[in-house]
Amino acid sequence: MNQFLINFSGGFLYFPKDKSLYLPAAIEFLILIIIVFATFYLFRRISARQAEKAQHLEMRALQERDERMAKENARK
């Protein structure tokens, strides 16, 4: 347990006195956040297009089914 506390207080957590060392990490974090939001936006656009295509195919299938049912009922 003491080794665990020593690792946390001295080696694992490092807070530099020179705060300019945080700048590269902040820039990298900002770049990654932008990439994440761009990817999320891209997935949403692709998903919306696929949903529109699926809805179009469903409407076409239902229309063809209705036409086929009408032809079958007309024969009887």
Stockholm file with secondary structure:
# STOCKHOLM 1.0

chainA/1-76         MNQFLINFSGGFLYFPKDKSLYLPAAIEFLILIIIVFATFYLFRRISARQAEKAQHLEMRALQERDERMAKENARK
#=GR chainA/1-76 SS CHHHHHIIIIIICCCCSSGGGHHHHHHHHHHHHHHHHHHHHHHHHHHHHHHHHHHHHHHHHHHHHHHHHHHHHHHC
#=GC SS_cons        CHHHHHIIIIIICCCCSSGGGHHHHHHHHHHHHHHHHHHHHHHHHHHHHHHHHHHHHHHHHHHHHHHHHHHHHHHC
//
